[in-house]
Amino acid sequence: MILPATIARRFFAVLALCILEAGGVTAAGLGAFSSGPLGGGAGGRVSSSGTGDAAAAGEGAAALGIGNFSRFPFRVTVSLQTGYDDNVFTSGFVAKGSAFTNGSLGLTYNFGSQRTEIEVRTGAGITYYWDRPEQPGPDYNAFLGLTAKHKFTARLTLDVTSYTTYQTEPDFSLNLGINRRSGSYFVTSDHFTLTYLFTPRFSTVTSYTFSLIEFENNTAGAFQNRIDNTVGNEFRYLILPTTSLVGEYRIGFTTYLDADAKATTHFLLAGFDHTFNPRLNATVRAGVEIREFDEATGGSQNGDRISPHIETTVTYALGARSNISWTNSYGIQEGDSTSSGGRTTFHTGLIAKYGVTPRITTQLALFYQHSGRDVQGGDTSEQDAIDAALSVRYALTRYLGVQVGYNYTDLSSDVFGRGYTRNRIYGGIDFIF
């Protein structure tokens, strides 16, 4: 049986090669498309999991007249970069460095009508390390993202957010629980919401989320390969023109693909959505998370888990070319073994883009994660991770730009050999048309 990750690897490898050959770009690259907007946006994301991607470079193309109702709804970005990575294998023992070259191509399509809005982003990249004899082949990366909104009636609205990626680099923005290189992996997350307005003040939001993660590496996949299905419903009441009170219930079903274990998770949450002004918005959810393990399938040896669960998001638009997004979460995250019962994890991420001038754009991504994992015997092991990326792009012309960037990762753990430090620096050019 051919696993989904194997199929994806073959497909994306061919896709990346075809795209780069068509664009005349040298086969190279570092996880150019391992990143996207926090919370499931596709492509163009600011993440510290890899060097600046072509789609992110294309964010500066707003001046080209690209939008839902523009005459030319497509945007193509070709990027070529080179740099140095001082810990290619994210090793906690002996760090090995190597120069690398990255080539990538991204495509964005926007469509809009009075009732429907659609944005599709896709791309592929290839990374080649010049001094990595242990793994002589290149790394392939590709992604496909979709956001869509359709108003069936004045009361009923459907929203879809889908993000699928095949990559090698760890991506802290995805908050998967794996924060080191563990081989190539396939991830998809598809979120559907149906909003119905009963009265001008009262509405419900029914949601369904499907997610899949699968590693090609058997060691990592033994405890990480899984499918999640989550169904939820929000009850919303508008108490002020700028504030909605929210009560929410979710139920999630987790099935491990390579381990005989299953889990069911219940979320009971309450919170609010508030608009401070046209530029500043906040969303808060807090409550309890109850995880029940199916002992009959050899699940957690630590029994069921109960934990507080908190989610917050703050977005601020500084201007047409500048914005900030800050997200926080606290709750149970998947562990690195089915017997661990998961890890209680705090995760925070700050993503900022600032247009210094019409030609100069800076982007910052900063992530921090603290987790404590229950192990047999009642002890716990703790882990802290910091991941940061800073990039600067200068537009030479309307279509051509240059960029430089720096990525820093530090992982500390109570487990010997699990921690590591990594520095990456790169520079390159991109062409947008």
C-alpha positions as CSV (number, residue, x, y, z in Angstrom):
1,M,0.0,0.0,0.0
2,I,1.4,3.4,-1.0
3,L,1.0,5.8,1.9
4,P,-0.3,9.4,1.2
5,A,3.1,10.9,2.1
6,T,4.8,8.7,-0.5
7,I,2.3,9.7,-3.1
8,A,2.7,13.4,-2.1
9,R,6.5,13.1,-2.2
10,R,6.5,11.8,-5.8
11,F,3.8,14.3,-7.0
12,F,5.4,17.3,-5.4
13,A,8.9,16.3,-6.6
14,V,7.7,16.2,-10.1
15,L,5.7,19.4,-9.7
16,A,8.7,21.3,-8.2
17,L,11.0,20.2,-11.0
18,C,8.5,21.0,-13.7
19,I,7.8,24.5,-12.3
20,L,11.5,25.4,-11.8
21,E,12.4,24.1,-15.2
22,A,9.6,26.1,-16.8
23,G,10.8,29.2,-14.9
24,G,14.4,28.7,-15.7
25,V,15.4,28.6,-12.1
26,T,18.4,26.5,-10.8
27,A,17.2,23.6,-8.8
28,A,17.8,24.6,-5.2
29,G,16.1,25.9,-2.0
30,L,15.3,25.7,1.6
31,G,11.7,24.9,2.6
32,A,10.6,28.0,0.7
33,F,7.0,27.1,1.1
34,S,7.0,25.7,4.5
35,S,5.2,28.8,5.7
36,G,1.8,30.7,5.4
37,P,-0.4,33.0,7.4
38,L,-0.8,31.9,11.0
39,G,-3.9,30.0,11.4
40,G,-4.1,28.2,8.1
41,G,-3.6,30.7,5.3
42,A,-1.7,29.5,2.3
43,G,1.5,30.6,1.0
44,G,3.0,34.1,1.5
45,R,3.3,33.3,5.2
46,V,5.9,34.7,7.4
47,S,7.5,31.8,9.2
48,S,10.9,31.1,10.6
49,S,10.9,27.5,9.3
50,G,12.7,28.4,6.1
51,T,14.2,31.1,4.0
52,G,11.9,33.8,2.6
53,D,9.5,32.3,0.1
54,A,8.5,33.5,-3.3
55,A,4.9,34.0,-2.2
56,A,6.0,36.2,0.7
57,A,8.1,38.3,-1.6
58,G,5.0,38.7,-3.7
59,E,3.2,40.4,-0.9
60,G,4.8,43.6,-2.2
61,A,2.9,43.3,-5.4
62,A,-0.2,45.2,-4.2
63,A,0.9,48.1,-6.4
64,L,0.6,45.9,-9.5
65,G,-3.2,46.1,-9.3
66,I,-3.7,42.5,-8.1
67,G,-7.0,41.8,-6.3
68,N,-10.3,40.1,-6.3
69,F,-11.7,42.5,-8.9
70,S,-8.6,43.3,-10.9
71,R,-8.4,42.7,-14.6
72,F,-5.4,40.3,-14.0
73,P,-6.2,38.1,-11.1
74,F,-3.0,36.0,-11.3
75,R,0.4,36.8,-9.6
76,V,3.5,34.7,-10.3
77,T,6.7,35.0,-8.2
78,V,10.0,33.4,-9.0
79,S,12.7,33.4,-6.2
80,L,16.3,32.3,-6.1
81,Q,18.3,32.4,-2.9
82,T,21.6,31.2,-1.4
83,G,22.8,31.1,2.2
84,Y,24.4,29.1,5.0
85,D,22.9,26.8,7.7
86,D,25.1,26.0,10.7
87,N,23.1,23.0,11.9
88,V,21.7,21.2,8.9
89,F,20.4,18.1,10.9
90,T,19.2,20.1,14.0
91,S,21.5,17.9,16.0
92,G,22.0,18.4,19.7
93,F,25.4,16.6,19.7
94,V,27.6,17.7,16.7
95,A,26.3,20.5,14.5
96,K,27.1,20.2,10.8
97,G,27.0,23.3,8.6
98,S,26.5,23.7,4.9
99,A,25.8,26.3,2.2
100,F,22.6,25.9,0.4
101,T,20.8,27.2,-2.6
102,N,17.0,27.6,-3.0
103,G,14.8,28.0,-6.0
104,S,11.0,28.4,-5.8
105,L,8.0,29.6,-7.7
106,G,4.6,30.7,-6.4
107,L,1.3,31.4,-8.0
108,T,-1.7,33.3,-6.5
109,Y,-5.2,33.6,-8.0
110,N,-7.9,35.8,-6.7
111,F,-11.6,35.8,-7.8
112,G,-14.4,37.9,-6.5
113,S,-18.1,38.5,-7.1
114,Q,-20.9,40.0,-5.0
115,R,-21.5,36.7,-3.3
116,T,-18.3,34.7,-3.6
117,E,-14.6,35.4,-2.8
118,I,-11.8,32.9,-3.6
119,E,-8.1,33.0,-3.2
120,V,-5.8,30.1,-4.3
121,R,-2.1,30.0,-3.6
122,T,0.3,27.3,-4.7
123,G,4.0,26.9,-5.2
124,A,7.0,24.6,-5.1
125,G,10.7,24.8,-4.1
126,I,13.8,22.8,-4.1
127,T,16.7,23.0,-1.6
128,Y,20.2,21.8,-2.4
129,Y,22.8,21.6,0.4
130,W,26.4,21.8,-1.0
131,D,28.0,19.9,1.9
132,R,25.6,17.2,3.0
133,P,27.0,13.8,1.9
134,E,24.8,12.0,4.5
135,Q,21.7,13.1,2.5
136,P,23.0,14.0,-1.0
137,G,19.7,14.6,-2.6
138,P,17.8,17.9,-2.6
139,D,14.8,18.7,-0.4
140,Y,11.5,19.2,-2.1
141,N,8.8,21.5,-0.8
142,A,5.3,22.4,-2.1
143,F,2.0,23.8,-0.9
144,L,-1.5,24.4,-1.9
145,G,-3.8,26.8,-0.1
146,L,-7.4,27.9,-0.5
147,T,-9.6,30.5,1.2
148,A,-13.2,30.9,0.1
149,K,-16.3,32.7,1.2
150,H,-19.8,32.2,-0.3
151,K,-23.0,33.9,0.8
152,F,-25.9,31.6,0.0
153,T,-28.4,34.2,1.4
154,A,-28.2,37.3,3.6
155,R,-28.4,35.0,6.6
156,L,-26.3,32.0,5.5
157,T,-22.5,32.1,4.8
158,L,-20.0,29.4,4.1
159,D,-16.2,29.9,4.8
160,V,-13.5,27.5,3.7
161,T,-9.8,27.5,4.7
162,S,-7.6,24.7,3.4
163,Y,-3.8,24.3,3.6
164,T,-1.8,21.4,2.4
165,T,2.0,21.2,2.4
166,Y,4.8,18.7,1.8
167,Q,8.1,19.8,3.3
168,T,11.1,18.9,5.3
169,E,11.8,21.8,7.6
170,P,10.0,22.1,10.9
171,D,7.4,24.8,10.9
172,F,6.7,26.4,14.3
173,S,3.7,28.3,13.0
174,L,1.8,25.1,12.4
175,N,2.3,24.0,16.0
176,L,2.5,20.3,15.2
177,G,4.6,19.2,18.2
178,I,7.7,18.3,16.1
179,N,10.4,21.1,16.3
180,R,13.3,19.4,14.6
181,R,14.1,17.9,11.2
182,S,12.5,14.4,11.2
183,G,12.4,13.7,7.4
184,S,9.8,14.9,4.9
185,Y,6.2,15.0,6.0
186,F,2.8,15.7,4.6
187,V,0.2,17.9,6.4
188,T,-3.3,19.0,5.4
189,S,-5.7,21.0,7.4
190,D,-9.2,21.8,6.0
191,H,-11.6,24.0,8.0
192,F,-15.2,24.6,7.0
193,T,-17.6,26.9,8.9
194,L,-21.3,27.6,8.2
195,T,-22.7,30.8,9.8
196,Y,-26.4,31.4,10.2
197,L,-27.8,34.7,11.4
198,F,-31.1,34.0,13.3
199,T,-31.6,37.6,14.4
200,P,-29.5,40.8,14.0
201,R,-28.0,39.9,17.4
202,F,-27.9,36.1,17.6
203,S,-26.1,33.7,15.3
204,T,-24.5,30.3,15.2
205,V,-21.3,29.1,13.6
206,T,-21.1,25.3,12.9
207,S,-17.6,24.1,12.0
208,Y,-15.8,20.9,10.8
209,T,-12.0,20.5,10.6
210,F,-10.1,17.6,9.0
211,S,-6.4,17.3,9.5
212,L,-3.8,14.7,8.6
213,I,-0.1,14.5,9.3
214,E,2.1,11.8,8.0
215,F,5.9,11.5,8.2
216,E,8.0,9.4,5.8
217,N,10.4,8.7,8.6
218,N,9.1,5.6,10.4
219,T,10.5,6.6,13.7
220,A,8.8,10.0,13.8
221,G,5.7,8.6,12.1
222,A,5.2,5.8,14.6
223,F,3.8,8.3,17.1
224,Q,3.0,11.4,15.0
225,N,1.1,10.0,12.0
226,R,-2.6,10.7,12.7
227,I,-5.9,11.9,11.5
228,D,-8.1,14.4,13.4
229,N,-11.8,15.1,12.8
230,T,-13.2,18.0,14.9
231,V,-16.8,19.2,14.9
232,G,-17.9,22.3,16.8
233,N,-20.6,24.8,17.3
234,E,-20.5,28.4,18.4
235,F,-23.4,30.4,19.9
236,R,-22.8,34.1,19.3
237,Y,-24.7,37.1,20.8
238,L,-24.0,40.7,19.8
239,I,-24.2,42.7,23.0
240,L,-22.6,45.8,21.5
241,P,-22.0,46.9,17.9
242,T,-18.3,46.1,18.5
243,T,-18.6,43.1,20.9
244,S,-20.0,39.5,20.6
245,L,-20.2,37.0,23.5
246,V,-19.4,33.5,22.4
247,G,-20.1,30.0,23.9
248,E,-18.6,27.0,22.1
249,Y,-18.5,23.3,22.2
250,R,-16.1,21.1,20.1
251,I,-15.5,17.4,20.0
252,G,-12.4,16.0,18.3
253,F,-11.6,12.4,17.3
254,T,-7.9,11.4,16.9
255,T,-6.8,8.2,15.2
256,Y,-3.1,7.3,15.1
257,L,-2.2,5.6,11.8
258,D,0.8,3.6,13.0
259,A,-0.1,2.9,16.6
260,D,-3.1,1.1,18.0
261,A,-4.5,4.1,19.9
262,K,-7.4,6.6,19.6
263,A,-8.5,9.6,21.6
264,T,-11.6,11.7,22.0
265,T,-11.3,15.3,23.1
266,H,-14.1,17.6,24.4
267,F,-13.8,21.4,24.5
268,L,-16.1,23.6,26.5
269,L,-15.2,27.3,25.8
270,A,-16.5,30.8,26.4
271,G,-15.2,34.1,25.3
272,F,-15.7,37.2,23.1
273,D,-14.8,38.9,19.8
274,H,-14.2,42.6,20.1
275,T,-13.4,45.3,17.6
276,F,-11.6,48.2,19.4
277,N,-11.4,50.3,16.2
278,P,-11.3,49.6,12.4
279,R,-7.6,48.6,12.8
280,L,-7.6,46.6,16.0
281,N,-9.5,43.3,16.7
282,A,-9.2,40.7,19.4
283,T,-10.6,37.2,19.9
284,V,-10.6,35.3,23.2
285,R,-11.7,31.8,24.1
286,A,-11.1,30.1,27.4
287,G,-12.5,26.9,29.1
288,V,-11.7,23.3,29.7
289,E,-10.3,20.5,27.5
290,I,-11.1,16.9,28.4
291,R,-9.1,14.1,26.6
292,E,-10.4,10.5,26.8
293,F,-8.2,7.7,25.6
294,D,-9.4,4.4,24.3
295,E,-7.7,1.9,26.6
296,A,-9.0,-1.0,24.5
297,T,-6.7,0.1,21.6
298,G,-3.6,0.4,23.8
299,G,-3.9,4.2,24.3
300,S,-2.4,6.3,27.1
301,Q,-1.0,4.5,30.1
302,N,-1.6,7.7,32.1
303,G,-5.4,7.7,31.8
304,D,-7.6,10.6,30.7
305,R,-6.4,14.2,30.8
306,I,-8.1,17.4,31.9
307,S,-6.5,20.8,31.2
308,P,-7.4,24.4,30.9
309,H,-7.7,25.5,27.2
310,I,-7.1,29.1,26.1
311,E,-7.0,30.7,22.6
312,T,-6.4,34.4,21.9
313,T,-5.8,36.3,18.7
314,V,-5.0,40.0,18.3
315,T,-4.7,41.7,14.9
316,Y,-3.7,45.2,14.2
317,A,-3.4,47.0,10.8
318,L,-0.9,49.8,11.0
319,G,-1.5,50.8,7.4
320,A,-1.9,49.6,3.8
321,R,1.6,47.9,3.9
322,S,1.9,47.1,7.6
323,N,0.1,44.7,10.0
324,I,0.6,42.6,13.1
325,S,-0.9,39.3,14.2
326,W,-0.4,37.8,17.7
327,T,-1.8,34.4,18.6
328,N,-1.6,32.5,21.9
329,S,-2.8,29.0,22.9
330,Y,-2.6,26.8,26.0
331,G,-3.8,23.2,26.2
332,I,-3.0,19.6,25.4
333,Q,-0.8,19.0,22.4
334,E,0.1,15.7,20.8
335,G,3.2,14.1,22.4
336,D,6.0,12.1,20.8
337,S,4.5,8.8,22.0
338,T,1.0,7.6,22.4
339,S,1.7,6.5,26.0
340,S,2.6,10.1,27.1
341,G,-1.0,11.3,27.1
342,G,0.0,14.4,25.2
343,R,1.8,17.5,26.4
344,T,0.4,20.6,28.2
345,T,1.7,23.3,25.9
346,F,1.8,27.1,25.8
347,H,2.4,28.5,22.3
348,T,2.7,32.1,21.2
349,G,3.4,33.5,17.8
350,L,3.9,37.1,16.6
351,I,3.9,37.9,12.9
352,A,4.6,41.5,11.8
353,K,5.0,43.1,8.4
354,Y,6.1,46.8,8.1
355,G,6.5,48.9,5.0
356,V,9.3,51.2,5.8
357,T,9.0,52.9,2.5
358,P,7.2,52.0,-0.7
359,R,10.4,50.1,-1.7
360,I,11.5,48.6,1.6
361,T,9.5,46.0,3.4
362,T,10.5,44.1,6.6
363,Q,8.9,41.0,8.0
364,L,9.3,39.4,11.4
365,A,8.1,36.0,12.8
366,L,8.7,35.1,16.4
367,F,7.5,31.9,18.1
368,Y,7.9,30.6,21.6
369,Q,6.7,27.3,22.9
370,H,6.8,25.7,26.4
371,S,5.6,22.2,27.0
372,G,5.7,19.7,29.8
373,R,5.2,16.0,28.9
374,D,3.8,13.4,31.3
375,V,5.9,10.2,31.4
376,Q,5.6,6.9,33.2
377,G,6.3,7.1,36.9
378,G,4.6,10.4,37.4
379,D,7.6,12.5,36.3
380,T,7.6,15.2,33.7
381,S,10.1,16.5,31.1
382,E,10.0,20.1,30.0
383,Q,10.9,21.7,26.7
384,D,11.3,25.3,25.5
385,A,11.6,26.4,21.9
386,I,12.3,29.8,20.4
387,D,12.1,30.4,16.7
388,A,12.6,33.7,15.0
389,A,13.0,35.0,11.5
390,L,13.7,38.5,10.1
391,S,13.8,39.5,6.5
392,V,14.2,42.7,4.5
393,R,13.1,43.2,0.9
394,Y,14.1,46.1,-1.4
395,A,12.2,46.6,-4.6
396,L,14.6,47.5,-7.3
397,T,11.9,47.9,-9.9
398,R,8.2,47.3,-10.1
399,Y,8.8,43.6,-10.7
400,L,12.3,42.9,-9.4
401,G,13.5,42.8,-5.8
402,V,16.3,41.7,-3.5
403,Q,16.0,40.3,0.0
404,V,18.2,39.2,2.9
405,G,17.1,37.3,6.0
406,Y,18.2,35.6,9.2
407,N,16.6,32.6,11.0
408,Y,17.4,31.6,14.6
409,T,16.1,28.5,16.4
410,D,16.9,27.4,20.0
411,L,15.4,24.3,21.5
412,S,16.2,23.3,25.2
413,S,15.0,20.1,26.8
414,D,15.4,18.1,30.0
415,V,16.0,15.1,27.7
416,F,19.7,14.7,26.9
417,G,20.6,15.3,23.3
418,R,17.2,16.6,22.3
419,G,18.0,20.3,22.4
420,Y,19.8,22.2,19.6
421,T,20.7,25.6,18.3
422,R,20.5,26.7,14.7
423,N,21.4,29.8,12.7
424,R,20.6,30.4,9.0
425,I,21.4,33.4,6.9
426,Y,20.4,34.0,3.3
427,G,20.1,36.5,0.4
428,G,18.5,36.4,-3.0
429,I,16.4,37.9,-5.7
430,D,12.7,37.6,-6.7
431,F,10.8,38.5,-9.8
432,I,7.0,39.3,-9.6
433,F,4.8,39.5,-12.6
